[in-house]
Amino acid sequence: MLSTIGLIFSLSLLIVLTIRGMNLLIAAPVCALIVAITGNLDLIPAEGVSVDYVSSYMAGFSAFIQSWFFMFLLGSIFGKLMEDSGAAESVARWIIGRLGSKYAAFATVIACAVLTYGGVSLFVVAFTAFPIALGLFKQANLPRRFIPATLAFGSVTFTMTSAGSPEIQNWIPIEFLGTSPYAEWEVSLVVAIFMALFGFWWLRRMLNKAVAAGEQFEVRDTDPPEISRNLPNPILSLIPLAMVLGTTFFLHDDYGSAALIVALLAGCLATWAINVRFLPSPGMALSAGAIGALIAIGNTAAVVGFGSVAKVSPAFDIAVQFVTSIPGNELIGAAIAVSIIAALTGSASGGQSIALPVLAPQYLELGVDPEALHRVVAISSGALDSLPHNGYVVTTIRAICGETHRDAYAPLGALTVVIPVIGTVLAICLLLVF
């Protein structure tokens, strides 16, 4: 009982501290310590101790850095090179000139959606698209606190969990259900169109309301300086983005996530080669990109470490057993189980990886359609995972966009939590009716 109270309290505390802007390298270990103490876990490694706080936390922390360091590093450098060379601003001005300033947010969402569905990692999409989004919002004079929501909406909603998506959230169920990435593509298409249209409408409504209240783009000292010189050719500036997308697409099947390293390196080299004469200080761009990557991956790894401690607590096992044994319709039960576990771990893939080994054999034995289960699990995993403590949310809001949760999370939560929840309900209704 005490372990359950500790887990709920520590998760709530982590969310509150995150919203209040506390450094996650302090907040996450402290909240994980509460989980360990209330769960009666040993605090430090010792002979004969199989599970302890320090080892569990650092296992999650270091494993995330080991898996993602090069992607974060190259992604951050790529974004910085695009920013400092003026390539991002050139593309932004070109888009605004053809679509008009009122479509700045729309253009940002579409850019993220194309990159995500093309196989580029969600974190890397944020690094890559932010400089262009910043330029678009600046040209359109839109409040910059909506940039994180715009980036996230294009990445983690109607693209990440849709049929055919190369993102891991659409591929994990294949291992347990024997399906394909195109499982229930008809239902997936309807849900994706709904989420896109409803999300666009809601985003536009929130932006219009903010602008009507007097909000506008605010220039900061940390922004790249105004470029009075000539900007790179916008079409040529799109080539590095196309290389990232194309390289990922062609190498993904053979090399998996490692294809991102090659793709981002290709993007960095292409940006350098095409726009080197527009780079005022290449060395400083590399240095700033590397520092940004360390901050981003450190914040995210801190939250992953919390999830690792939570997963070895007695309360977590109780929670998993409870949510995976919910009576009633199996599709509804699966959606609830995956969503709750994703919320606890702050990870869509974590929600699937923990729930599916328990649910899949049980539901398949009962005759549940594996394709229907695949799609429900995929869509539902992308809902409550986007609570304030989620690693991607923290990285996008703080490290990449330089915003605070207090200013930026409300629109992001509306688009990445509420809309996917509604999308999950719609998917279940369609599958049950048809």
N, C-alpha and C positions, 0 to 999 in steps of 0.2 A: 504493500500500500504506500509506504513512504517513498519507494522508488518511483511509483507512478506519479505521485504528487511532485517529486523532484524533477521528473522529466517534463511535466506540463509547465511547472513554474520556470524552469531554466529556459525552455523554448520561448515562453512568453517574455521572459526577461531579455533574452537575446534579441527578440524582435523590437522591444521597447528601446533597448540601448542602441540598436542599429538605427532606428528612426531618429533618435536623439543625437546621432552623429558620433558616438563613442568609437574610438579606434578599435577595429575588429581584432587586431592582434592582442588586445587586452580583453575585450568583451567575450570573444568566443572561448578562450581557455578558461576564463572565470566561470562562465555558464556551464561548460563541460565539467568543471571541477564540482559544481553543485550536483550534477547528474551522478558523478562518481561517488560522492560522499553519501548521497541519499540512496544510491544503489548498492552501498556497502562494497564498493570495489577497492582493491588496494591502490594506493596513490602512486607508488614508485615501484620499479622493477626489483624483484628479489628472488632468491632461489626458492623454487617450489611454487612461485606465483605464475599462473598461466595468463591471467588478464589483469592489467593495471591501467590506471589513468594515463600516465605519461606515455607508455608504449602505444596504447590505443590511439591517443591523440596524435602522436608523431607519425604513426603508421599512415593514418589518413592524410595528414599534412604533407608528408614527404612523398607519398605515392602520387598525390595530385601534381606536385611540382615535377616529379620524375616523368609523368605522362604528358604534361602540357607546357613545360618550360620553353621549348623551342618554338612552339606555336605562338605563345604569348610574346616572346621576344621578337620574332620575325613579324608578327602581326602588328605589334606596336611600332616597330621601325618602319614598316611599310606605310602605316598611317601617317607617321611623322614626315616621311619623305614626300608623300602626296601633299601634306599640309604646307611644309616649308618651301617646296618648289613652286607653289601656286597652282599645282595641277588640280587639287580639290576645288579651289575657288573658281578655276577656269571652267571645270565641269558644271559647277553650281550655277554660274552665270549663264552658261549655254542652255542648261535645262530651264532656268527661269525665263530666259529670252524666248523660248519656244512654247512653254506651257503656261507662263504667267505666274506671278508670285503666289496666287491663291492655291496653286498645286504643289507648293514646296514640300509640305508634309507628305502628300501623296507620292511624290517622286522618291522621297527617302524610303518610304515603306516598300515601294516596288523594288528599289535597288537592293534592300535587305532581303526581300523575298526571293529575288533571282539568285543572289549569292547563296542563301540558305538551301534552296531547292537544288542548287547546283552542287551541293556537297561541301561547301565551306563551313567550318565549325562556327557555332553560334558566337563564341567569344571573338573569333577572328573577324566575323562579320561586323561586330560592333567596332572593333579597332579600325577596320577598313572603311566602313561607311561613315564614321563620325566626322572626319574632316569635311566630307561632302555635305553631310547634314548641317554642320555648323555654317558652311557657306550658304546653303539654301535658306536656312532660317534667318541668317543675317541679311541676305538680299531681300527677303520677304518681310523683314522686320517682325518676326514672330517670337514670342517668349521662349527662350532657350530651355527652360525647365521642362518643356515637352519633348525635347530631343530623345531622352532615354526611353520614353514611352513609345515614340515613333520607331526607334531602332528595334525595341523589343517586340512591338506588334508585328513588324514585318518578318521577324525571325522565329519567334517561339509560339505562334498561334496557328494560322491557317497553312503554314508551310511545314513546320517541324514535324508534325504528327500526321501529315496527310499521306495518302497512298502514293507510293513511288518515291517518297522523300528518302534521300540517302543518309539522313541524320540517324543517329543511333537509336533514338526513341521510336523509330519506325522499324528497326531491325531486331531489337532484342526479342520481341515476341516470336520471331521466326524460329529461334532456337528451341523454344518450349512448345510451340504449337504446330510446327511443320508447315507453316503458311508461306506466303510470298510477300514482298514489300507492297504489292498491289492488292492486298486483301481488302474485300468489300470496297473497291474503288468507287463504285457508284454512290454509296452512302458517304464516303469520304469526300467526294467532289461536292455533293450538296452541302455538307457541313462546312467545308472550306469556303465555298462561295458565300454562305450565310455569315460566317465569322468575318470574312473580308469586308463584305458590304456593311454589316452592322458596325464593325470596328471603324471603318472609314467614316461612317456617319457620326459615330460617337466622338472620334478624334476631332473631326471638323467642328462639331458642336462645342467641345471643350475649348478648342483654340479660339473660336469666335467669341465665346463668353469671356475668355481671358483678355482678348484684344479690346472688347467692348468696355472692359473694366479698366482699361488704360495700360495693360501690360504690353511691353515691347521688347525687342532684343536689347540686351545689355552687354556692352563691350567690356571685357575684363583685361587686366594687365597680363594675364597668362595667355591671352589669345595671340595668334600669330599677328605680326604687325601688318598694317595696311600695305598692300603691294601697289606701289605707284608705277613700277616698271611694267614692261609687257608681260602678259601671262602666257603660259604654254598653250599650244593648240589644244582645244578641248577634245577633239577626236583622237589625237595622239595620246592625250592624257587618259583616255579610256582603255588604251591597249594594256597597261599593267593590270587593270581590273579584269579584263578579258583573259589575260594569261593565268591569273589566279583561278578564275572560274574554270577555264578550259583544262588546265593542268590537273586540277582536282577531279574533274569529271572523267578524264581518260585514265588516271592512275589510281582512282579510288578502289576499284575492284581488286587490283593486284596488291596494293600497298596499304589499304585501309587508311587510318588516320595519319599515318606517316606521309601520305601523299600531300598533306597540308604543308609539311615542312618544305618539300620541293616546290609546291605551288607558291608559297609565300616568298621563298628565296627568289624564284623566277620573277615575282612581282616587284620585289625590291630592286633587283638588277635591272629590270626593264624601266622602272621609274628613274633610276640613276642614269641609265644610258640615254633615255629620251629627254630628260629634263635636267641634266647635270649643270648646264649653263644657267639654269634658273635657281640653283641651290646656292644661297649666300654662304652657308657654312655647313658642308656635309658632315663634318666631324661632330658638330654640336647636335645635328639632327639624329645621328646614330646614338649619341650619348643620352639625349632626352628620351628617345624611344626605348632604350634599354632601362632607364630609370622608371619610366612609366610601366614597363612590363613587370618589373620587380614589385612595384606597389600593387598592381592589379592581381598578380598571381599570389602574392602574399595574403591579401585580403580574402581571396577566394579559398585558398588553402586553409586559412584559419577557420572558416565556416565548415569546410569539409572535415577538419579535425573534430569539430564539435559533433558532427554527424557520426563519426567513427566511434566516439565514446558513447553516444546515445544508443548505437546499435548493439553494444555489448552489455548494456544495462538490463537488469531483470525486467524492468517496465516495458522495454521495447519488445521483448519476446511476448509479453502478455498482450501488448497492443496488436502485434501481428497476428497472434492466435485469435484475438477477438474479431478484428476486421476481416480476416479471411474465413470466418465461419458465420458471417451474417446470413440469416435465413432469407428466403424469398427468391426472386428471380436472379439467376446467376450473373447476367450482364450487369444488373444494378449492383449486386454485391461486389463484382470485380471492380467496377468503377469507383465505388466507395473505398474499397481496400487500397487500391493503387493510389488514389488521391490522398488518403490520410497518411500512408507511408511516405509518399513523396513530400508531403508537408512536413513530416517529422524529420526527414533527412535533408530537406531543401534540395531535392534532386529528382527530376522526372525519371531518369534512368535508374536511380536508386529505388524508386517506388516500384518500378517494373521488376527489377532484378531480385528484389526481396519477395514480392507478392507472387510472381509467376511460378516459381518452383513449388509453391504450396497449392496455388489455385489450378494451374494447368492440368495436372493429372486428375485431380478431383472433378473438374468441370468436364473434361473430355470424356471421362468415364460415364458421366451423366448424359452424354450426347449433345453437349453444347456445341454449336457450330464454331469451329476454330477460327474461321475468317471473321465472324462477327465479334468473337472474343478479342482477337488481335486488334481490330479497329477501335473497340471500346477502351481497351487497355491503353493503346497509344494516345488517343485523344484525351482521356481522363488524366493521364500522367502529366500533361502539360497545363494543368489548371492550378491546383494548390501548391505546386512546386514553386510558383513565382511569388511566394510570400517574401516579406522584406529581407529575411536572412539568406535567401537563395544566393549562391555564389555568383551566378551570372548577373542577377539584379544588383548586387553590391558592386561588382566590377563595373558594370555599365553606368550606374548612377554616379558612383564616387570617382573611381580611378580613370575612367575614359572620358566621361562628360563633365566631371568636376562639379556635380550638383550635390544637394543634400537629399536625404530621404524625405525630410519634412516638405520640401518643395516639389520633388519630382515623383515620389512614389504613388501618390493618389491617381494620376492619370495612367501611370504604368500598371498599377494594380487593376484598374478598371478594364484595361485592354487585355491584360495577360492572365487575369484570374477569373473575372466575371464572365467574359466572353467565352473562354474555353469551357467553363462550367456549363453555360447554356448550350454550347456546342456538343458537349457530352450528353446532355439530356436529349437534344435533338437526334443525335446518332442512335441512342438507345430506342427512342420512339420509332424511328424509321426502321430499325432492325426488327423490332417487335411487331410492327404493323405489316411490313412487307416480307 
